[in-house]
Amino acid sequence: MIPHPFRKTRGKDGATQTTWGGTNLRQFAAAEIFVALVEGSGLTARRAHLRMEEVLCLRIQVIWARNLRQTPHHEVDMAAYLLLLVAVLSRVIPHAPWWSFTAVTGCLLYFGAKRPWREMLAPLAALITADCYLTVFRYSGYSMNWSFSAFSWGWYLAAMVLGSILLRNRVTFARGAAGAILGPTSFFLVSNFGAWFSNPFNTYPRTLAGLETCYWAGVPFYRNDLVATSLVLAVMLGVPALVRRMHGVSAQEALAGK
């Protein structure tokens, strides 16, 4: 939740005071009444109370922008669970073999960055369930190969750890780009090695030539994963950062104009 600028404090006399970003609202109201009386008596022709309202509105805008920038990264972020749903659907919804465009890698990186460690079993369980469903009901003629699955499931956990290391405490363009490259690259290396080592489909001989063939066969999927992960991280991390920056610039421009 974004910190609210309303504050209730207790004065020296024990009375409760309500402030907005450090401004005592009772004092401001009293000052505004005094200015209105001065204007009504004709002692000044300047609309001072309008100026006071402008100053208060500007102060509120600056405080709101500062609160947006200071919002902690570990705050409750249900977007991680919505992205997990998108990732699972992108896996189980039928699509052309050449497409292979899923949000799994981006989801795991984002989940690791935004959610606490105790919640990381949720995406792990959801993706393992999706893998089992696809193997048993979608890929006819195949059975579960636990050796091959162990490579993929271990990488799911490692991807969340990578997201936590890179993006939990600080989000920059360089860190986001590193995640978009390291995530798909690590999956490409681990999953294809697992496919060659366990050979669940009896496709690749356990030789260096077979390993090379396995990696070359995975290049199109690696390319699609790079694009998909870059898009997911750009939307989930880049757009909020851009909104916070725009709010900060607007407040600074308004302050400079005054």
Residue pairs with C-beta under 8 A, 6 or more apart in sequence:
1 75
1 76
2 67
2 68
2 71
3 67
3 70
3 71
4 67
5 20
5 21
5 60
5 63
5 64
5 67
6 18
6 19
6 20
7 18
7 19
7 20
7 21
7 22
8 16
8 17
8 18
8 19
9 16
9 17
9 19
10 16
10 17
11 17
17 24
17 26
18 24
18 25
18 26
19 25
20 56
20 59
20 60
20 63
21 59
21 60
21 63
23 56
23 59
28 52
28 56
31 52
32 49
32 52
35 48
35 49
35 52
36 49
38 44
38 48
39 46
39 47
39 48
39 49
54 258
55 258
58 254
58 255
58 258
61 250
61 251
61 254
62 251
62 254
62 255
64 247
64 251
65 247
65 248
65 250
65 251
66 248
66 251
68 243
68 244
68 247
68 248
69 244
69 247
69 248
71 244
73 113
73 114
73 167
73 168
73 169
73 170
73 171
74 114
74 116
74 168
77 114
77 115
79 110
79 114
79 236
80 107
80 110
80 111
80 114
80 115
81 122
83 103
83 106
83 107
83 110
83 111
83 232
83 236
84 107
84 111
84 122
84 123
84 126
86 103
86 107
87 102
87 103
87 104
87 106
87 107
87 108
87 123
87 127
88 126
88 127
88 130
90 101
90 102
90 103
90 104
91 102
91 104
91 127
91 130
91 131
91 134
92 130
92 133
92 134
92 138
94 138
95 101
98 220
99 224
100 220
100 221
100 224
100 225
101 224
101 227
101 228
102 225
102 228
103 228
103 232
104 127
105 159
105 183
105 184
105 187
105 225
105 228
105 229
105 232
106 180
106 183
106 228
106 229
106 231
106 232
106 233
106 236
107 123
107 232
108 123
108 156
108 159
108 160
108 163
108 183
109 159
109 160
109 162
109 163
109 166
109 167
109 179
109 183
109 229
109 233
110 163
110 167
110 232
110 233
110 236
110 237
111 119
111 120
111 123
111 160
111 163
112 120
112 159
112 160
112 161
112 162
112 163
112 164
112 167
112 168
113 163
113 164
113 166
113 167
113 168
113 171
113 237
114 168
117 164
120 157
120 160
123 156
123 160
124 153
124 156
124 157
124 160
127 153
127 156
128 149
128 153
128 156
131 149
131 152
131 153
132 144
135 142
135 143
135 144
136 143
136 144
142 200
142 201
145 198
145 200
147 194
147 197
147 198
147 200
148 194
148 195
148 197
148 198
148 200
150 194
151 190
151 191
151 193
151 194
151 197
151 198
152 190
152 191
152 194
154 190
155 186
155 187
155 190
155 191
158 186
158 190
159 183
159 186
159 187
162 179
162 182
162 183
162 186
163 179
163 183
166 175
166 178
166 179
166 182
167 175
167 176
167 179
167 237
171 237
171 241
176 233
176 234
176 237
176 238
179 229
179 233
180 226
180 229
180 230
180 233
181 226
183 225
183 229
184 222
184 225
184 226
184 229
185 222
187 222
187 225
188 215
188 218
188 221
188 222
188 225
191 218
192 214
192 215
192 217
192 218
193 211
193 214
195 201
195 203
195 204
195 214
195 218
196 204
196 206
196 210
196 211
196 214
197 206
199 206
203 214
204 210
204 211
204 213
204 214
